[in-house]
Structures are given as structure tokens and as C-alpha cells.
């Protein structure tokens, strides 16, 4: 599981996918999310603007990310 450090309280789902280099653009993030390929804490999420917070776990196929707040 890859840990992603953020300096803010939360990061939006589409921004996280770009920040973690899972996708190259917001358009690619939108497609992955809309197609139901992204899970947050085990549940499929279809909202691009979903707020991802400290200790949330994101899954995209065989990729797992854990978001950690630096504060």
C-alpha cells in the first residue's frame, strides 16, 4: 500500500488521483470515477469531488493508497 501525504485537511478524489500519478489528467480521473472503478474505504465512489481525508484508503483495481495528513 502506497502512502500519500497531504498538507491540507482533505483532498478531492480527482485531485488525489492526479497527485498520486494514477492518472495524467482530470479527464482520465473523471472516467475512472464515473465507471465505478474507484473505492474509498471499501465502497465504490462515483463523486469526483468526494473529500478524501486522513487515513482514508483508496483502491483502483490492484492499486491501494492510504492518505495521511502531515499535520
C-alpha positions as CSV (number, residue, x, y, z in Angstrom):
1,X,0.0,0.0,0.0
2,X,1.4,3.4,-1.0
3,X,1.1,6.2,1.4
4,X,0.1,9.7,0.1
5,X,1.0,12.6,2.3
6,X,-1.2,15.7,2.1
7,X,-0.8,19.0,3.9
8,X,-4.5,20.0,4.0
9,X,-7.5,18.7,5.9
10,X,-8.7,16.9,2.7
11,X,-8.1,16.4,-1.0
12,X,-10.7,15.9,-3.7
13,X,-10.9,12.5,-5.3
14,X,-10.0,13.7,-8.8
15,X,-7.1,15.8,-7.4
16,X,-5.8,12.8,-5.4
17,X,-5.7,10.5,-8.5
18,X,-3.6,13.1,-10.3
19,X,-1.4,13.9,-7.3
20,X,-0.6,10.2,-6.8
21,X,0.2,9.8,-10.6
22,X,-2.6,7.3,-11.1
23,X,-3.9,9.3,-14.0
24,X,-2.4,12.0,-16.2
25,X,-5.4,14.4,-16.3
26,X,-8.6,15.3,-14.7
27,X,-10.5,13.8,-17.7
28,X,-8.9,10.4,-17.0
29,X,-9.8,10.7,-13.3
30,X,-13.4,11.5,-14.2
31,X,-13.7,8.4,-16.4
32,X,-12.3,6.0,-13.7
33,X,-14.5,7.5,-11.1
34,X,-17.7,7.5,-13.2
35,X,-17.2,3.9,-14.3
36,X,-17.1,2.9,-10.6
37,X,-13.5,1.7,-10.6
38,X,-12.5,3.7,-7.5
39,X,-13.3,2.6,-3.9
40,X,-12.9,4.6,-0.8
41,X,-12.7,2.5,2.4
42,X,-14.1,-0.5,0.6
43,X,-17.1,1.3,-1.0
44,X,-17.4,2.4,-4.7
45,X,-17.5,6.2,-5.1
46,X,-18.7,7.9,-8.2
47,X,-18.3,11.5,-7.0
48,X,-15.3,13.4,-8.5
49,X,-15.4,15.9,-5.7
50,X,-15.5,13.4,-2.8
51,X,-13.4,14.7,0.1
52,X,-10.6,12.2,0.9
53,X,-9.4,12.7,4.4
54,X,-6.7,11.4,6.8
55,X,-6.4,7.6,6.9
56,X,-8.9,7.0,4.0
57,X,-7.9,4.0,1.8
58,X,-8.4,4.3,-1.9
59,X,-8.5,1.3,-4.2
60,X,-8.2,1.4,-8.0
61,X,-8.0,-2.1,-9.4
62,X,-4.8,-3.6,-7.8
63,X,-3.6,-0.2,-6.5
64,X,-4.1,0.8,-2.9
65,X,-3.4,4.2,-1.5
66,X,-3.6,5.4,2.1
67,X,-4.0,9.2,2.6
68,X,-2.1,10.6,5.6
69,X,-2.2,14.2,6.8
70,X,1.2,15.7,7.6
71,X,-0.3,17.7,10.5
